[in-house]
């Protein structure tokens, strides 16, 4: 049972790290967009910074989807290890066998949790751009 627990702990550590990465990406995304808004507010000639904020917002969305995809793969690995016999534990961290069972990155990007957060951020950018154009 010790080998199984050790392997499960290894996999759980990766799942935890992926979840932490996702949380940090969301924080960096909001921080970077807010910083670009602040740079644009300093001087009206720097409105380009508001337009530039769309790029990191979208790139962080893709990166967040990648980490969520990886997290789902490792959760499948965890489930697999959990149901194995002690003699079958080989400490493999390969998730290749589960690629077909988990949605691809682009489908994960449109999952409810990522869609709500990142579309809200991009919506805020669009609102700021619209306000800049009208005023």
N, C-alpha and C positions, 0 to 999 in steps of 0.2 A: 504494500500500500504506500510505502514511502516514495517509491519511484513515481507512482501515479500522482501523488500530491506534489512532488517536486516539479513534474512536467506541467501540471495544472497551474502552479504558481508562476512558472516561466511564461506561460501563455497569458495568464491574467495580468502580469506585469506589462506585457505588450499592449493588451486591450486598454489598460489604464493609461499608458503613455499616449495611445492614439486619441483617447477621449480628452486628455489634457492638451494635446496639440490642437485639437478642434476648438477647444475653449480659448486657447491663446490666439488662434487665428481670428476668431470673432472679435476679440479685444483689439488686436492689431488693426483689423479692418476698420473698426469704428474710430480708433485713435488716428490712423493715417488720413481717413476722410475728413475728420474734424480738423486736423492740422492743415490740410490743404484748403479747407474752407477759411480757416483763420488767416492763412497767407493771402488768400484772395480778398479778404475783408480789409487788409492793411492798406491797400491801394487799389483803386478801381482799374488800374492798368494790369493788374495781376489776375484778371478773371479767368485766365487760362488754367489756373490751378483748380478751379471748380470743374472744368471739363476734364482735366487730368485725373480727377478723383474717381471717375468711372472705371478707368483701367485697373487700379489696384483693387477696387471693390469686386470686379469680375474675376480677377486672378485669385483673390482670396476665396471666392466662392468655389472655384475649381479645386483649389488646394484643400479646402474644407471637405469637399466631396471625395477627394482622394483619401483623406484620412478616415472618413466615415466608411468608405468602401473597404479599406484595410481592416478597420475595426470589426466590420461584419465578417470578413474572412477569418479573422482570428477567433471570433466567437464561435464560428463553425468548427474550427480546429479544437477549441476548448470542449465543445459538445462531443466531438469525436473521441478525444482523449478520455473524457469522463466515462464514456460507455465501453472503453477497451478493457480487456483483461490485463492484469499486472504484467504478465509475460510478454504482452505485445507493445509495451511502452518502449519507444526508441528515442525519445527526446527530439523528434523531428519538429521543426518549426515551419515546415513548408506548408503553404496554403494552396498550392497548385491544384490539388484534388477537389477543391471547393469552388473554383472559379465559375463553374457552370451553375452552381446553386445560389450564387449571390448576384444581385443586379450589378450591371456595369456602372462605371463612374458617372456617366451622363445621366443615367436613370436615378442614381443616388443623389445627384445634384438637384433633382426635382422632387426629392422627398419632402414631406411636409415641413419638417423642422428646418432644413436648410433653405427651402423656398421662402418661408415666412421671414426668416432673419435677413437673408441677403436681398430679397426683393424689397423689403422695407428700407434697407440702406440705399439701394439703387433708386427707389422711389423718392427718398429724401433728397438725393442728388438731383433728380429730375425736377423736383419742386424748387430747389434753390436755383437751378438754371433758369426755370420758367420765371421766377421772381426777378432774377437779374435782367432778363430780356424785357419784361414788362415795366420795370421801374428803373 
